[in-house]
Amino acid sequence: MPVRYAQQRLDWRSCGDGSVLECAAMTVPRDWHRPDAGPDLTVAVSRHRASGPGGRRGVLMVAAGGPGASGLDRPSGLVKDKPELAAAYDVVGFDQRGVGRSTRPVCQTEEEFREFFAHDFRDRSPAAVRGVLDRSRALVRDCEARSGGLLPYLTTEQTVRDVDLFRSLLGVERISYYGPSYATMIGAYYATLFPRRVERMVLDSNVGWAGSWEGFERGQPRSFQRRFEGDFLPWLAKYDAVYHYGRTAGEVKARWEARRRALAEHPVTVGTAVIGPNQLDNGTIQAMYNAREGFPALAAALHALDRGNDAEPGERRLLEKVFGSYLSPAFLAEFFSVTCGDTAWNRDVDTWVRRGARDTAALPLAGARELAFSSVCAYWPASAAPRVKVTGAGLPTTLMVNSVRDPATYYEAALADHRALRGSRLVTVTGGGDHGQYRDGNACVDATVTEYLLTGRAPGRDTTCAAGPLPVPAGAGARAAS
């Protein structure tokens, strides 16, 4: 490693705005394999120093998912919820390259990007399919033209080398690590490339890092449909007295589909949001991640859509929140850089047109958008990222957590990851489908993970935790909740 990186000093200062964290800027090479080629990048890092009177026991690094989510403020949530960890560890975080306060790519403005999710992804007419492909191609063209050659270096393998530099600059030989969602891939890759630098590691809600991004994303239409039909629709039917959307899952689904058809014919404008069929899909997909936060909000928004012009101001604000905001162009600039660049993609667009048609018919909630997302990767500039094969060799026991009906990081992929990561222990959350299990209100999961991070004691074998009950909406009454 060149001296200019290894011997830099992090200038820690308050992150600002009343934050409990300190922040600094770390300089990294654009390409770790050719550190003298191209301009350096900046990676924003943060920390909360151990607060316990006995002194720190080490560094706990936390990372964010996505790929595309900011991790800089993640330590503040953990130290607030888990003071015992804050007492024992310096808790540190970072915005990975391409995200937040770190060096970022530029793709499109918000106004330009609106066209990507316009129209109706279920429309399989030749003109509609051409439109989807044209918009995907335009997004890639704009990303390439505006990002100064950065895109091929926004990969997980490059990020984990940034992580190891951060570890070195913190002055520790080993780190403990907690990562949810995409951050499980960062953790698994780091553990593979730097196994002797890992003390303890928790991988929560696992993307399919044992395989390829293409293989993993091909499974998401089924898992989102499973969560929608198996959890949300019956839940909404149970509370028909509150939301008036149907008394059976079948009635609820028929009404949702009718609303979608109506939005295809006549989109609804609420504030700055134009709600069409894709926006109904997007809001529904987003709500599937967490039942407590997502189900009541989506149900109330569906009810407000039915009220039309009679919707009250608070309902209209809810509509704009649930259906008017989804993935931003800044988020997707990083998302596509990683998912299209980490592993190889099939670049035959005709294959994705055919597969997209099948999944749109059978698994429409997320299957309808498959062509748009996959064709972006088919057009994306090639990356030279080396393939990282996760094996678990040389690692201490690693703790994995996953719920059985997680829509985004589905259980089947977690099982494949568990088999690949030899010596790992898997905590399966049965009966639930939330995404991100630690600090989600499950006492069993929280106790298992916290004990492991504090003491190093993992379960002796794979184990289970029961999911908590689905939420009871306000006004449901004791009888409906039973």
C-alpha positions in Angstrom: 0.0 0.0 0.0 1.5 3.4 -1.0 2.7 5.5 2.0 0.4 8.4 1.1 -2.6 6.2 2.0 -1.2 4.2 4.9 0.3 7.1 6.8 -2.5 9.6 6.4 -4.0 11.0 9.6 -7.8 11.2 10.0 -8.8 14.7 11.1 -11.8 13.9 13.4 -14.3 16.7 13.9 -18.0 16.8 14.9 -20.3 15.6 12.1 -22.4 18.6 12.8 -26.1 19.3 13.4 -26.0 18.0 17.0 -24.6 14.6 16.0 -23.1 12.4 18.6 -20.5 11.3 16.1 -17.2 12.5 14.8 -16.5 12.5 11.1 -13.4 12.6 8.9 -12.4 12.2 5.3 -10.2 9.3 4.2 -8.3 9.4 1.0 -8.3 6.1 -1.1 -7.1 5.2 -4.6 -9.6 5.1 -7.3 -8.3 1.6 -8.2 -6.6 -0.4 -5.5 -5.0 -2.6 -8.1 -3.4 0.4 -9.8 -3.2 3.0 -7.1 -1.2 5.5 -9.1 -3.6 5.5 -12.0 -6.4 8.1 -11.9 -7.4 10.7 -9.3 -7.8 9.7 -5.6 -11.3 9.3 -4.1 -12.6 10.5 -0.7 -14.4 8.1 1.7 -16.3 9.8 4.5 -15.9 8.0 7.9 -17.5 8.4 11.3 -17.0 7.2 14.9 -18.4 7.1 18.4 -15.8 6.4 21.0 -16.4 3.8 23.6 -18.1 5.3 26.6 -17.6 2.6 29.2 -15.5 3.3 32.3 -13.5 0.1 31.7 -12.1 1.2 28.4 -12.9 -0.1 24.9 -12.7 -3.7 24.0 -12.3 -3.0 20.3 -13.8 -1.5 17.2 -17.3 -2.4 15.9 -17.8 -1.3 12.3 -21.3 -0.9 10.9 -22.2 -0.5 7.3 -25.3 0.3 5.2 -27.3 -1.6 2.7 -28.6 -0.8 -0.8 -26.1 -0.7 -2.4 -26.6 3.0 -2.3 -27.6 3.8 1.3 -25.5 6.1 3.5 -23.7 4.5 6.4 -22.1 7.6 7.9 -24.8 8.1 10.6 -25.4 4.4 11.3 -23.3 4.3 14.5 -25.6 6.9 16.1 -28.6 4.6 15.9 -26.7 1.6 17.3 -25.2 3.4 20.2 -28.6 4.9 21.1 -30.4 1.5 21.0 -27.6 -0.6 22.4 -25.7 1.4 25.1 -23.9 -1.8 26.2 -22.2 -2.0 22.8 -21.5 1.7 22.9 -19.8 1.3 26.2 -17.6 -1.6 25.0 -16.7 -0.5 21.4 -15.6 2.4 19.4 -18.5 2.2 16.9 -17.5 3.4 13.4 -19.3 3.8 10.1 -18.6 5.1 6.6 -20.2 6.2 3.4 -18.8 3.7 0.9 -17.2 5.0 -2.3 -20.0 6.3 -4.5 -22.4 7.3 -1.6 -23.3 10.3 0.5 -20.4 12.5 1.5 -17.9 10.2 -0.3 -16.9 10.7 -4.0 -20.0 10.0 -6.0 -21.0 9.3 -9.5 -23.6 11.5 -11.3 -26.3 10.0 -13.5 -29.4 12.1 -13.9 -31.3 14.9 -12.2 -34.5 14.1 -10.3 -36.5 15.6 -13.2 -34.7 13.5 -15.8 -35.0 10.4 -13.7 -38.8 10.6 -13.4 -39.1 9.2 -16.9 -37.4 5.9 -15.8 -40.4 5.0 -13.6 -43.0 6.6 -15.8 -45.5 4.6 -17.9 -46.4 1.0 -16.9 -43.8 -1.7 -16.6 -46.5 -4.3 -17.1 -47.2 -3.1 -20.6 -45.6 -5.7 -22.9 -46.5 -4.1 -26.2 -43.6 -3.7 -28.6 -43.7 0.1 -28.2 -43.7 -0.1 -24.4 -40.8 -2.6 -24.4 -38.8 -0.4 -26.7 -39.5 2.5 -24.4 -38.2 0.6 -21.3 -35.0 -0.3 -23.2 -34.5 3.2 -24.4 -34.9 4.7 -20.9 -32.5 2.1 -19.5 -30.0 2.9 -22.2 -30.3 6.6 -21.6 -29.7 6.2 -17.9 -26.5 4.2 -18.6 -25.4 6.8 -21.2 -25.9 9.7 -18.8 -24.1 7.8 -16.0 -21.1 7.2 -18.2 -21.0 10.7 -19.6 -21.2 12.5 -16.2 -19.2 10.3 -13.8 -15.6 10.9 -15.1 -14.8 7.2 -15.6 -15.6 6.4 -12.0 -18.2 3.7 -12.6 -15.9 0.6 -13.0 -14.3 1.3 -9.6 -17.5 1.4 -7.6 -17.5 -2.3 -6.6 -17.7 -4.3 -3.4 -14.2 -5.6 -3.9 -12.8 -2.0 -4.0 -14.9 -1.0 -1.0 -13.6 -3.8 1.2 -10.1 -2.6 0.5 -11.2 0.9 1.7 -12.6 -0.8 4.8 -9.2 -2.4 5.6 -7.5 0.9 5.1 -10.0 2.4 7.6 -9.2 -0.4 10.0 -5.5 0.3 9.7 -5.9 4.1 10.3 -7.9 3.3 13.4 -4.8 1.6 14.7 -6.4 -1.9 15.4 -5.3 -5.3 14.2 -8.9 -6.7 14.0 -12.4 -5.4 13.8 -15.8 -6.7 14.7 -18.5 -6.0 12.1 -22.3 -5.7 11.8 -23.9 -5.3 8.4 -27.5 -5.7 7.1 -28.7 -6.3 3.6 -26.1 -5.4 1.0 -23.7 -4.8 3.8 -23.6 -8.6 4.3 -21.8 -8.8 1.0 -19.3 -6.2 2.1 -18.8 -8.2 5.3 -18.5 -11.5 3.5 -16.1 -10.2 0.9 -14.0 -8.5 3.6 -13.9 -11.7 5.7 -12.7 -13.6 2.6 -10.0 -11.1 1.6 -8.8 -10.3 5.1 -9.9 -13.2 7.4 -7.2 -12.5 10.0 -8.6 -9.0 10.4 -12.0 -10.2 11.6 -12.8 -10.7 15.3 -16.6 -11.1 15.2 -19.0 -10.6 12.3 -22.8 -10.4 12.1 -24.4 -10.7 8.7 -28.1 -9.7 8.9 -30.6 -10.3 6.0 -28.2 -11.7 3.5 -28.0 -10.9 -0.2 -26.9 -13.8 -2.3 -23.2 -13.1 -2.1 -22.4 -16.8 -2.6 -23.5 -16.5 -6.2 -23.9 -13.6 -8.6 -26.0 -10.5 -8.5 -27.8 -11.7 -11.6 -28.8 -14.9 -10.0 -29.8 -13.2 -6.8 -32.0 -10.6 -8.4 -33.7 -13.2 -10.6 -35.2 -14.6 -7.3 -36.6 -11.4 -6.0 -39.9 -11.3 -8.1 -40.9 -14.6 -6.3 -40.0 -13.4 -2.8 -41.7 -10.1 -3.1 -44.8 -11.7 -4.5 -44.7 -14.2 -1.6 -44.5 -11.5 1.0 -47.3 -9.5 -0.7 -49.7 -12.4 -1.0 -48.7 -14.4 2.0 -48.5 -11.6 4.6 -49.8 -8.3 3.5 -53.0 -9.2 1.7 -54.4 -11.4 4.5 -53.3 -8.8 7.1 -55.3 -6.1 5.2 -58.3 -8.3 4.9 -58.2 -9.0 8.6 -58.6 -5.3 9.2 -61.4 -4.6 6.8 -63.2 -2.7 9.5 -60.4 -0.2 9.6 -59.4 0.1 5.9 -62.5 -1.1 4.1 -60.5 -2.8 1.4 -62.0 -6.3 1.4 -62.7 -9.2 3.8 -60.6 -11.8 2.1 -57.1 -11.8 0.6 -58.7 -12.5 -2.8 -61.0 -9.5 -2.5 -58.1 -7.3 -1.4 -55.9 -8.4 -4.3 -58.7 -7.8 -6.8 -59.3 -4.3 -5.4 -55.6 -3.5 -5.5 -55.4 -4.7 -9.2 -58.5 -2.6 -10.0 -56.8 0.4 -8.6 -53.7 -0.3 -10.6 -55.7 -0.5 -13.8 -57.4 2.8 -13.0 -54.1 4.5 -12.4 -52.8 3.2 -15.7 -55.8 5.0 -17.4 -55.8 8.1 -15.1 -52.8 8.8 -13.0 -53.4 10.8 -9.8 -51.4 14.0 -9.1 -50.9 14.7 -5.4 -48.5 17.6 -4.6 -45.4 17.0 -6.6 -46.1 13.3 -7.1 -47.8 11.8 -10.1 -49.1 8.4 -9.0 -49.4 5.9 -11.9 -49.2 2.1 -11.9 -45.5 1.9 -11.4 -45.7 4.2 -8.4 -48.4 1.9 -6.9 -46.0 -1.0 -7.4 -43.1 1.0 -5.9 -44.9 2.0 -2.8 -46.2 -1.5 -2.3 -42.7 -3.0 -2.7 -41.3 -0.5 -0.2 -43.9 -1.4 2.4 -43.1 -5.1 2.2 -39.7 -4.6 3.9 -41.0 -3.9 7.4 -44.5 -4.8 8.6 -44.7 -2.5 11.5 -43.6 0.5 9.5 -44.9 -0.4 6.1 -48.2 -2.3 6.3 -50.3 0.3 8.2 -48.9 3.2 6.1 -49.6 1.4 2.8 -53.1 0.3 3.9 -54.0 3.9 4.9 -52.6 5.2 1.6 -54.7 2.7 -0.4 -57.7 3.8 1.5 -56.9 7.4 0.8 -56.5 6.7 -3.0 -60.0 5.3 -3.0 -61.3 8.5 -1.3 -60.0 10.5 -4.2 -60.9 14.2 -3.9 -62.4 13.6 -0.5 -59.0 12.7 0.9 -58.1 15.0 3.8 -54.8 17.0 3.8 -53.1 14.4 6.1 -54.1 11.6 3.7 -52.8 13.5 0.8 -49.4 14.0 2.5 -49.4 10.2 3.2 -50.1 9.5 -0.5 -47.2 11.7 -1.5 -44.9 10.0 1.0 -45.9 6.4 0.2 -46.2 6.6 -3.6 -44.3 9.7 -4.5 -40.8 8.8 -3.4 -38.8 5.7 -4.1 -35.3 5.1 -5.5 -33.4 8.3 -6.3 -31.0 8.7 -9.2 -28.2 9.2 -6.6 -29.1 5.9 -5.0 -29.3 4.0 -8.3 -26.0 5.4 -9.5 -24.3 3.4 -6.8 -26.8 0.5 -6.9 -26.2 -0.2 -10.6 -22.5 0.4 -10.3 -22.2 -2.4 -7.7 -24.8 -4.8 -9.0 -23.8 -4.5 -12.6 -20.1 -4.4 -11.9 -19.4 -6.9 -9.1 -20.2 -10.0 -11.1 -21.0 -10.9 -14.8 -24.4 -10.2 -16.3 -26.1 -11.7 -19.4 -25.9 -8.9 -21.9 -28.4 -10.4 -24.3 -31.3 -8.0 -24.0 -33.7 -10.4 -25.9 -33.2 -12.9 -23.0 -34.4 -10.2 -20.5 -37.3 -9.3 -22.7 -38.5 -12.9 -22.7 -37.8 -13.5 -19.0 -39.4 -10.2 -18.0 -42.6 -11.1 -19.9 -42.8 -14.4 -18.0 -42.2 -12.8 -14.6 -44.6 -10.0 -15.3 -47.3 -12.5 -15.9 -46.6 -14.8 -13.0 -45.0 -12.5 -10.4 -46.0 -9.0 -11.4 -45.3 -7.0 -8.2 -41.5 -7.0 -8.7 -41.4 -9.0 -11.9 -42.8 -6.2 -14.0 -39.7 -4.0 -13.4 -37.3 -6.8 -14.1 -36.7 -5.8 -17.7 -35.9 -2.2 -16.7 -33.4 -3.1 -14.1 -31.7 -6.0 -15.9 -31.4 -4.1 -19.2 -29.5 -1.4 -17.3 -26.9 -4.0 -16.4 -26.9 -5.4 -19.9 -25.9 -1.9 -21.1 -23.6 -1.1 -18.2 -19.9 -0.6 -18.9 -17.8 -3.7 -18.2 -15.9 -3.8 -14.9 -12.6 -5.6 -14.2 -13.6 -6.5 -10.7 -12.1 -9.8 -9.6 -14.5 -12.5 -8.6 -14.5 -13.1 -4.8 -15.4 -16.6 -3.7 -16.6 -16.7 -0.1 -15.5 -19.9 1.8 -15.1 -19.0 5.4 -11.5 -20.2 5.5 -9.5 -18.8 8.4 -12.5 -17.1 10.1 -13.8 -17.3 13.6 -17.5 -18.3 13.9 -19.7 -15.9 12.0 -23.3 -15.1 13.0 -25.9 -14.9 10.3 -29.6 -13.8 10.7 -32.5 -14.0 8.2 -36.2 -14.1 8.3 -38.0 -16.8 6.3 -40.2 -14.4 4.2 -37.8 -11.5 3.7 -38.9 -10.1 0.3 -35.6 -8.4 -0.6 -32.9 -10.8 0.8 -34.9 -14.0 0.6 -34.3 -17.1 2.7 -33.2 -19.4 -0.1 -30.2 -17.1 -0.9 -29.3 -16.9 2.8 -29.2 -20.7 3.0 -26.8 -20.8 0.1 -24.7 -18.2 1.7 -24.7 -20.2 5.0 -23.5 -23.3 3.2 -20.7 -21.3 1.5 -19.5 -19.6 4.7 -18.2 -22.6 6.5 -18.4 -22.5 10.3 -21.1 -19.9 10.3 -24.2 -20.1 12.6 -27.6 -19.2 11.1 -30.4 -17.7 13.2 -33.6 -18.2 11.3 -36.5 -15.9 12.2 -39.6 -18.1 11.7 -43.0 -16.8 10.9 -42.0 -13.4 9.7 -40.7 -11.5 6.7 -39.1 -8.3 8.0 -35.9 -7.1 6.3 -33.2 -6.3 8.9 -33.7 -8.3 12.1 -31.3 -6.8 14.7 -32.9 -3.9 16.5 -36.2 -4.6 14.9 -38.0 -5.4 18.2 -37.3 -9.1 18.3 -35.9 -9.8 21.8 -34.6 -13.2 20.9 -32.6 -11.9 17.9 -31.3 -8.9 19.9 -30.2 -11.0 22.8 -28.4 -13.5 20.5 -26.6 -10.8 18.5 -25.7 -8.6 21.4 -24.3 -11.5 23.5 -22.2 -12.6 20.5 -20.7 -9.1 19.9 -20.0 -8.6 23.6 -18.6 -12.0 24.5 -17.9 -13.9 21.3 -20.3 -16.6 22.2 -22.3 -17.8 19.2 -25.0 -20.5 19.3 -23.5 -23.9 19.3 -25.6 -24.8 16.3 -28.1 -23.2 13.9 -31.1 -21.9 15.8 -34.4 -20.1 15.4 -36.2 -17.1 16.8 -39.9 -16.7 16.4 -41.1 -13.5 14.7 -43.3 -11.1 16.6 -46.9 -10.6 15.6 -47.9 -8.4 12.7 -49.0 -4.9 13.7 -52.4 -4.0 15.0 -53.6 -0.7 13.4 -55.1 2.0 15.5 -58.8 1.6 15.8 -58.8 -2.1 15.2 -60.2 -3.0 18.6 -59.3 -5.8 21.0 -61.4 -8.4 19.1 -59.7 -7.8 15.8 -56.3 -8.0 17.4 -56.9 -11.4 19.0 
